């Protein structure tokens, strides 16, 4: 007799709606900061003059940063335009896919209930929600990490006749991830390390081996550029030491509740058993450990957003802890979830949450910019030009104003 499936995905819909509302609420609260301006410029942004698509790759070769998100932005702008709203909506939409993705990941690795709680944790993470309204590639970075891990497990633990579409998606996800952020190479290394140690070496194992090699081959043109980028980053003395990095992760990834995240992770380590739980620990530990090793010679880690790809693994571990606590004491499990949500929402609504992150650039609010522009419009004559300089470490944006027009002075 056919058994009735337990359908849980509808529970993720309100989480997606909540995260969408939060992202839209502050989508134009700030004007572009330096990195967003650079992304728009490298995408061939209209405000810097149209750049033919054939010239965009050569422009990326000069700047060395992996080009995928900026190339996606170019295609998106052809459809949605170059306004600040449309540029940030792209990150928002990708961010919704990440929330749906972590639900699938948690469901596959542990249980559907853990998948739902994982989605809830990500959708109410103050740090993650911040990047829903920033025209940068960090939501894409998270999405591709989740997709790569999920599809790897899907192929490894599925039938011997895995669909070609699943294999193709895995190859696409891993390659795209490598072309999104250089620290994504730590996920690739984790997949290799886990894969080499995995037994048995059956047809599925050999299939994944080929796909991982194909991804490396497709990424190989950018490897030398990645080394050059690391050299360039090491010339700027702005990195965090290991202690500061770990402290910032506990505060930023834990909704400014270090004891909360430490408590749930400790519970997961001590109480919860299973090979999938160990897999999540290996994911977080390998990526963080390799990132720290990369940071020693390159000094490239100056903000925890660079290691945001460990956030999904930590949240699934925390979700597994809450689910186990809920099974023992419902009130305690619900209370833990509510506390997380309240802390996340209050942190997101307060600019201090992100501004207190080490090396975070304090943005100029849209209201402040409007006041400055209104003052200039009222006081300046027809031919006046004003140049102002907003200083922030690693985020200095010289800007200009001319009657009826304002923009940043950022040249190619």
KOLZALUM-133344 format. One record per atom (N, C-alpha, C): z negated, x, y; residue in three letters. Coordinates in steps of 0.1 Angstrom, whole numbers, plus 5000, padded with zeros to 4 digits. Atoms other than C-alpha are relative to their C-alpha. Layout:
BEGIN
ZXYala;...
//
This chain:
BEGIN
500050084988unk;500050005000unk;500050095012unk;499949924987unk;500950135035unk;498749995008unk;501250014991unk;497950225056unk;500349995014unk;499850024986unk;497650135092unk;499650125008unk;500249884992unk;497950425116unk;499149975011unk;500950024988unk;495250475142unk;500750055012unk;499349964988unk;497150475174unk;499150035012unk;500949964990unk;495350665201unk;500650045014unk;499449964987unk;497950765227unk;499949915012unk;500250094988unk;497450455249unk;498850045008unk;501249964993unk;494050595258unk;500350125010unk;499649894991unk;495850895275unk;500749945013unk;499350054988unk;497750665299unk;499149995012unk;500850004988unk;494850595323unk;499650145005unk;500349874996unk;494050965323unk;501250065008unk;498849964993unk;497651035334unk;500149945013unk;500050084987unk;497450765361unk;499050065009unk;501049944991unk;494250915374unk;500450135006unk;499649874996unk;495551265375unk;501249995010unk;498950024991unk;498751145392unk;499549965014unk;500650044987unk;496750965419unk;499350115007unk;500749884994unk;494651275425unk;501050105006unk;499049904995unk;497751495428unk;500749955012unk;499350064988unk;499551255452unk;499049995012unk;501050024989unk;496351205473unk;500050125009unk;500149884991unk;496351565485unk;501450085000unk;498849925002unk;500051655480unk;500550065012unk;499649944987unk;500651715517unk;498850035009unk;501249974992unk;497151795527unk;500050135007unk;499949874994unk;498052155534unk;501450035002unk;498749954998unk;501052325548unk;500350124989unk;499749895009unk;502852585526unk;499250135003unk;500649864998unk;500952915521unk;501050104995unk;499049905002unk;502653245515unk;500749994987unk;499350005013unk;503353225478unk;500949884998unk;499150115000unk;504752875482unk;501350035008unk;498849964991unk;507053005510unk;500950094992unk;499249915008unk;508153285487unk;500849934989unk;499350085010unk;508953035459unk;501249935006unk;498950084994unk;511052825482unk;501150095004unk;499049904996unk;512853135495unk;500850044988unk;499349955012unk;513653255460unk;500749894993unk;499250125006unk;514852905450unk;501249975008unk;498950034991unk;517452915478unk;499749895009unk;500450114991unk;515452685500unk;500849985012unk;499150044989unk;517352505527unk;499450065013unk;500549954987unk;514952625555unk;500350155002unk;499749864998unk;515952985549unk;501650024999unk;498649985001unk;519652915548unk;500549994985unk;499650035014unk;521652805517unk;500450134993unk;499649885008unk;521953075490unk;500849954988unk;499250045011unk;524753025465unk;499350044987unk;500849985013unk;523452995429unk;500350134994unk;499649875006unk;525353305418unk;499250125006unk;500749904993unk;523353505443unk;498550004997unk;501450025002unk;519953375432unk;499450104990unk;500549905010unk;519553605402unk;499950145006unk;500149874994unk;520353915422unk;498850005010unk;501250014991unk;517653795447unk;498750024991unk;501249995009unk;515153765418unk;499950144994unk;500149865004unk;516054115406unk;499350085010unk;500749924990unk;514854245439unk;498549975000unk;501450044999unk;511554055437unk;499350024987unk;500549975014unk;511054115399unk;499249894993unk;500950105007unk;508853805393unk;500949924991unk;499250085009unk;510053595363unk;500649885008unk;499350104991unk;512553345377unk;500149864996unk;499750135006unk;512353035356unk;499649895010unk;500450114992unk;510252815379unk;500849985013unk;499250004988unk;512252905410unk;501449944997unk;498750065004unk;515552825392unk;499949854997unk;500250145002unk;514152495381unk;499849935013unk;500250064987unk;513152425417unk;501449995007unk;498750014995unk;516752495427unk;500749884995unk;499450125006unk;518052235403unk;499349875005unk;500850124996unk;515251985413unk;500449975015unk;499750034986unk;516052025450unk;501449945002unk;498750064999unk;519651935444unk;499949854998unk;500250145003unk;518351605432unk;499149935010unk;501050064992unk;515251545453unk;499850065014unk;500149954986unk;515751755485unk;499050115001unk;500949884998unk;513752045500unk;498749965008unk;501350034992unk;510851855517unk;498850054992unk;501249955007unk;507351975510unk;499549904990unk;500450115010unk;506651645492unk;500850024987unk;499250005012unk;509551675468unk;499850134993unk;500249885007unk;508852045461unk;498750004992unk;501350005007unk;505251975452unk;500049894989unk;499950115010unk;506151655432unk;500450074987unk;499549945012unk;507951885407unk;498850064992unk;501249945007unk;504652075399unk;499149884995unk;500850115004unk;502851735397unk;500649944987unk;499450065012unk;505351595371unk;499850094988unk;500249915011unk;505151905350unk;498650004996unk;501550015003unk;501351885352unk;499749884991unk;500250125009unk;501451535337unk;500450034986unk;499549965013unk;503451675308unk;498950094993unk;501149925005unk;500651935303unk;498949924994unk;501150095004unk;498051665301unk;500349934987unk;499650075012unk;500051475275unk;500150114988unk;499949905010unk;500651805257unk;498750044994unk;501349955005unk;497051905254unk;499449894991unk;500350115009unk;496451555239unk;500650024986unk;499449975013unk;498951635212unk;499450124993unk;500549885005unk;497551985207unk;498649974994unk;501350035005unk;493951865204unk;500049914987unk;499850095011unk;495051585180unk;500450084988unk;499549935012unk;496851825157unk;499050104995unk;501049895004unk;494252105157unk;498749954995unk;501350055004unk;491151895154unk;500149854996unk;499950145003unk;491451515157unk;500549925012unk;499550084988unk;492951235179unk;498949985010unk;501150014990unk;489551185195unk;499850125009unk;500149884992unk;489351545205unk;501250025009unk;498850004992unk;492951515218unk;499849925013unk;500350094988unk;491851235241unk;499150075010unk;501049944991unk;488851415254unk;500650135006unk;499449884994unk;490851735259unk;500949965012unk;499250054989unk;493351535280unk;499149965012unk;500950044989unk;490451385300unk;499450125007unk;500549884994unk;488951735306unk;501050065009unk;499049944992unk;492251875318unk;500449925012unk;499650094988unk;493051565340unk;498949995010unk;501150014990unk;489651595357unk;499550145003unk;500349874996unk;489551975360unk;500450035014unk;499749984985unk;489252055397unk;500950125002unk;499149884999unk;490952395392unk;501449964996unk;498750035004unk;493852255373unk;500749905009unk;499450114992unk;494351945395unk;500550065013unk;499549944988unk;494652175425unk;501450045000unk;498749955001unk;497852315412unk;501149894997unk;499150115001unk;499351965408unk;500749985014unk;499450014987unk;500051985446unk;500350135006unk;499649874994unk;501152345450unk;501450034994unk;498649975004unk;504852435448unk;500150144994unk;500049875008unk;504252715423unk;500149964985unk;499750035014unk;504852745386unk;498850004991unk;501249985009unk;501252735373unk;499949884990unk;500050115009unk;501552385358unk;501050024989unk;499049975010unk;504752495340unk;499450114991unk;500649895008unk;502852805328unk;499149944990unk;501050075009unk;500152585312unk;500849924990unk;499250085009unk;502752345298unk;500750084989unk;499349925009unk;504752615281unk;499150074990unk;501049945009unk;501652785266unk;499649894990unk;500450115010unk;500552445251unk;501149974990unk;498850035009unk;504052375238unk;500250114990unk;499749895010unk;504452715222unk;499050004989unk;501150005011unk;501052695204unk;500249884991unk;499950135008unk;501652335193unk;501250014991unk;498850005009unk;505152395180unk;499950114989unk;500349905010unk;504052715163unk;499249944988unk;500850065011unk;501452515143unk;500849894993unk;499250115006unk;503952235137unk;500950064990unk;499149935009unk;506452475121unk;499250064988unk;500849935010unk;503752675102unk;499449914990unk;500750085009unk;501952385087unk;500849884996unk;499150115004unk;504852135084unk;500750024987unk;499349995012unk;507252085056unk;500950135000unk;499149885001unk;509552365044unk;501449975007unk;498850044993unk;512452165059unk;499849965014unk;500250034986unk;511452185095unk;501349975007unk;498850044993unk;513952015118unk;500450115009unk;499549904992unk;516252245136unk;499649975015unk;500450034987unk;515352065168unk;498650055003unk;501449944998unk;511652165164unk;500150155001unk;499849864999unk;512752525158unk;500650045013unk;499449974987unk;514952515188unk;499049985012unk;501050024989unk;512152375210unk;499050115000unk;501049895000unk;509752645198unk;500650135006unk;499449894994unk;512252915207unk;500249995015unk;499950034986unk;512952755240unk;498750015008unk;501350004994unk;509252715248unk;499550145002unk;500549864999unk;508353075240unk;500850085010unk;499249924990unk;511253225259unk;499849955014unk;500250054986unk;510752995289unk;498650055005unk;501349964996unk;507053085289unk;500050155005unk;499949864997unk;507853455290unk;500750025014unk;499350004987unk;510153385320unk;499349935011unk;500850074989unk;507453205339unk;498950095006unk;501049924995unk;504653455342unk;499850124991unk;500149885008unk;504153815330unk;498750004991unk;501250015009unk;500653745316unk;500349914988unk;499650085011unk;502353495293unk;500350094988unk;499849915011unk;503153805272unk;498850014991unk;501250005008unk;499553775260unk;500049894989unk;499850115010unk;500353445243unk;500950044990unk;499049955010unk;503353595227unk;499450104990unk;500649905009unk;501253885214unk;499049934991unk;500950085009unk;498653635201unk;500749934989unk;499250065011unk;501353445182unk;500450104989unk;499649905009unk;502553765167unk;498850054991unk;501249955007unk;499053885158unk;499549904989unk;500450105010unk;498153555141unk;501049994989unk;498950025010unk;501453535124unk;500050114990unk;500049885009unk;501353885109unk;498949994989unk;501250015009unk;497853815094unk;500149874991unk;500050135007unk;498853465081unk;500650024986unk;499650005014unk;499253405044unk;500249854996unk;499049915006unk;501353315025unk;501250025008unk;498849974993unk;504553475037unk;501249924993unk;499050095006unk;506653175027unk;501249985009unk;498850024992unk;509953045041unk;499749965014unk;500450034986unk;508152895071unk;499650125008unk;500449884993unk;506653225079unk;501250095004unk;498849924997unk;510053405078unk;500849935011unk;499350084990unk;511553125099unk;499450035014unk;500749984987unk;508953175127unk;500250145004unk;499849864996unk;509353555125unk;501350025007unk;498749994993unk;513053525133unk;500049945014unk;500050064987unk;512353285161unk;499350085011unk;500849914991unk;509753515177unk;500950125004unk;499149884997unk;512253805174unk;501149965010unk;499050054991unk;514953595191unk;499549985014unk;500650024987unk;512553505219unk;499950145007unk;500149874994unk;511853875225unk;501450065004unk;498749954996unk;515553955225unk;500549935012unk;499550074989unk;516253685250unk;499250045013unk;500849964988unk;513453815273unk;500250155003unk;499949854998unk;514354185269unk;500750045013unk;499449954987unk;516554195301unk;499050015011unk;501050004989unk;513454125321unk;498850104998unk;501149915003unk;511054375304unk;499850115010unk;500049894990unk;511954665326unk;499549965013unk;500450064987unk;511554445357unk;498549974999unk;501450035001unk;508154345344unk;499250135001unk;500749884998unk;507054705342unk;500050045014unk;499949974986unk;508354765377unk;499049915008unk;500950094993unk;506354455389unk;498650044998unk;501349965002unk;503254585373unk;499750135008unk;500249884992unk;503654915391unk;499849965015unk;500150054986unk;504154725424unk;498749945002unk;501350064998unk;501054525418unk;498950105000unk;501149905001unk;498954825409unk;499850085013unk;500149934987unk;499754975444unk;499149925010unk;500850084991unk;497754685460unk;498649994994unk;501450005005unk;493954735456unk;499349875002unk;500650134997unk;492854375452unk;499649944987unk;500350065013unk;492054325415unk;498549974999unk;501450035004unk;488854185400unk;499650084988unk;500549935012unk;486654385377unk;499749904989unk;500250095011unk;485854235343unk;498949915002unk;501250084998unk;482454105352unk;500449895010unk;499650094990unk;483853935383unk;501049894995unk;499050095006unk;486753785363unk;499349904991unk;500750105009unk;484453635336unk;499249905008unk;500850094992unk;482153495363unk;500949905007unk;499150094993unk;485053345382unk;500649904990unk;499450105010unk;486453185349unk;498949904997unk;501150105002unk;483053025342unk;499849905011unk;500150094988unk;482852885377unk;501249915002unk;498850074997unk;486452795382unk;500549904989unk;499650085011unk;487352665348unk;499049904995unk;501150095004unk;483952495344unk;499649905011unk;500350094989unk;484152275375unk;498750045008unk;501249944993unk;481552505391unk;498749974993unk;501250035009unk;479152435362unk;500050114989unk;499949905011unk;478852765343unk;499149974988unk;500850045011unk;475952645322unk;500649894991unk;499450115007unk;477852335312unk;501150064990unk;498949945009unk;480952535299unk;499450094990unk;500649905010unk;478752805283unk;499349924989unk;500750085010unk;476652535266unk;500949944990unk;499150065009unk;479552355251unk;500850104991unk;499349905008unk;481352665240unk;499150074990unk;501049955010unk;478152795224unk;499849904989unk;500150105010unk;477852465206unk;501150014990unk;498849995009unk;481352495193unk;500050124991unk;500049885008unk;480752855182unk;498949994988unk;501150005009unk;477452775164unk;500149884990unk;500150125008unk;477852415151unk;501349964993unk;498750065005unk;481552335146unk;500750114992unk;499449925009unk;483352485117unk;501549964998unk;498650035004unk;487052495106unk;500950105005unk;499049894997unk;490052725107unk;500749975013unk;499350034987unk;491552535137unk;499150045012unk;501049954990unk;488352605157unk;500150155002unk;499949865000unk;488652965148unk;501350045007unk;498749974994unk;492352955159unk;499949995015unk;500250014985unk;491252835194unk;499350115006unk;500749894995unk;488753105197unk;500850135001unk;499149885000unk;491353365187unk;501049995012unk;499150024988unk;493753215214unk;499350055012unk;500749964987unk;491153245242unk;499650155000unk;500549865000unk;489753585231unk;501250105001unk;498949905000unk;493153755225unk;500650005014unk;499450004986unk;494653635258unk;499150065010unk;500949954990unk;491653715278unk;499850154998unk;500249865003unk;491054055261unk;501350085004unk;498749924997unk;494754165265unk;500249995015unk;499850004986unk;494754045301unk;499150105007unk;501049904995unk;491654255308unk;500650144998unk;499449875002unk;493354555292unk;501250035009unk;498949994991unk;496454495312unk;499550035015unk;500549994986unk;494354475344unk;499550145003unk;500649874998unk;492754815339unk;501050105007unk;499149914993unk;495855025347unk;500849945011unk;499150064990unk;497854765367unk;499349945012unk;500750074990unk;495154595388unk;500749885004unk;499250114997unk;497254285385unk;499249875001unk;500750125000unk;494554025380unk;499049995012unk;500850024988unk;493153925414unk;499649865002unk;500450144999unk;492853555408unk;500149944986unk;500150055014unk;491953355377unk;501249904997unk;498950085004unk;495053145380unk;501050074991unk;499149925008unk;496853435363unk;499749984985unk;500450025014unk;494853355331unk;499749854997unk;500350155002unk;494952975334unk;500549964986unk;499550045013unk;496752975300unk;498950004989unk;501150015010unk;493353015283unk;499249875002unk;500850124997unk;492052695300unk;500249894989unk;499950105011unk;493652465273unk;499250034988unk;500849975012unk;491952645245unk;498549985002unk;501450034997unk;488552635262unk;499749855001unk;500250154998unk;488952265270unk;500049934986unk;500050065013unk;489852175234unk;498750044992unk;501249965006unk;486852375222unk;498849915005unk;501050094994unk;484652185247unk;500149864995unk;499750145004unk;486251855237unk;499549984985unk;500550015014unk;485451925200unk;498450005000unk;501550014999unk;481751985210unk;499649865004unk;500450134995unk;481551665230unk;500349894989unk;499850105011unk;483151465201unk;499050014989unk;501149995010unk;480651605177unk;498749955004unk;501350054994unk;477751535200unk;500149855001unk;499950144999unk;479151185205unk;499849934986unk;500150065014unk;479251125167unk;498550004996unk;501449995003unk;475551215166unk;499149915010unk;500750074990unk;474451055199unk;501049955011unk;499050054991unk;476850835218unk;499750015015unk;500449994986unk;474850825250unk;500250155006unk;499949864995unk;474751205252unk;501550055001unk;498549964999unk;478551245245unk;500649945012unk;499450074988unk;479450985272unk;499450075013unk;500649934989unk;477051155296unk;500650135004unk;499349874998unk;478651495291unk;501449985006unk;498750034994unk;482051345298unk;500049965014unk;500150054986unk;480951165329unk;499650115010unk;500549894991unk;479151475343unk;501250095003unk;498849924998unk;482451675338unk;500949935011unk;499150074991unk;484451415356unk;499549995014unk;500550004987unk;482151375385unk;500150145007unk;499949864995unk;481951755390unk;501450035004unk;498649964997unk;485751785388unk;500549925012unk;499550084989unk;486451505412unk;499450045013unk;500649964988unk;483951615437unk;500550145004unk;499549874997unk;485151975435unk;501549995005unk;498750014996unk;488751865439unk;500149955015unk;500050064987unk;487951655470unk;499550105011unk;500649914991unk;486051945486unk;500950135001unk;499349884999unk;488152235500unk;499250124996unk;500849885003unk;485252465493unk;500150054986unk;500049965014unk;485752455456unk;501150114998unk;499049905002unk;489052645457unk;499950125010unk;500149904990unk;488352835489unk;498950114996unk;501149915005unk;485252995472unk;500450084988unk;499549925011unk;487353125443unk;500450145005unk;499749874995unk;487653505446unk;501550025002unk;498749974996unk;490853615464unk;500949885003unk;499250124997unk;491953255470unk;500350005015unk;499550014986unk;493953215502unk;499649865006unk;500450134994unk;492452945525unk;501249955007unk;498850054993unk;495352725535unk;499849945013unk;500050074987unk;496152575569unk;500249854997unk;499850145003unk;495652205567unk;501149945009unk;498950064993unk;498451975578unk;499549945013unk;500650054988unk;496151815604unk;499950115011unk;500149894990unk;495452155620unk;501450045005unk;498749974995unk;499152225621unk;500649905009unk;499550104991unk;499951895637unk;499450015014unk;500749984987unk;497351965664unk;500750115008unk;499349884994unk;498952305671unk;501449965005unk;498650034996unk;502452165672unk;500049905012unk;500250104989unk;501351865694unk;499750075013unk;500449924989unk;499752115718unk;501150075006unk;498849934995unk;502852325720unk;501049915006unk;499050104995unk;505052025725unk;499649955014unk;500450054987unk;502951915754unk;500050105011unk;500249904990unk;502552245771unk;501250095003unk;498949904999unk;505752445765unk;501149945008unk;498750044993unk;508952435785unk;501150004989unk;498950025010unk;512352385769unk;500450124993unk;499549885006unk;513152745762unk;498950094994unk;501149925005unk;509752865751unk;500050014984unk;500249985014unk;509153005716unk;498650064998unk;501449955003unk;505653065702unk;500050054986unk;500249945013unk;504853295674unk;498550014997unk;501449995003unk;501453265657unk;499850064986unk;500249925012unk;499953465629unk;498749964994unk;501250045007unk;497453315604unk;499750104990unk;500449895010unk;495653595586unk;499149954989unk;500850025012unk;494353565551unk;500450124991unk;499749895010unk;494053845525unk;501149964991unk;498950035009unk;497353855506unk;500849875003unk;499350134997unk;498553545524unk;500349995015unk;499750004986unk;499653645559unk;501349935003unk;498750074998unk;502253405572unk;500350005015unk;499650014986unk;503753485606unk;500949885001unk;499350124998unk;505153155619unk;500649995014unk;499450024986unk;507353045648unk;500049855003unk;499850144995unk;507652725669unk;501050015011unk;499150034989unk;510452615690unk;500249855001unk;500050144998unk;510752275705unk;500849924989unk;499350085011unk;511552035676unk;500150074987unk;499849925012unk;511352305650unk;498850094997unk;501049915003unk;508652495632unk;500350064986unk;499749945013unk;508852735602unk;499350144999unk;500649875002unk;507553065587unk;501150115002unk;499149884998unk;509153405596unk;499950084987unk;500049935013unk;509853515560unk;501450034997unk;498649965002unk;512953715554unk;500350054986unk;499649955013unk;514853805523unk;500250155000unk;
//
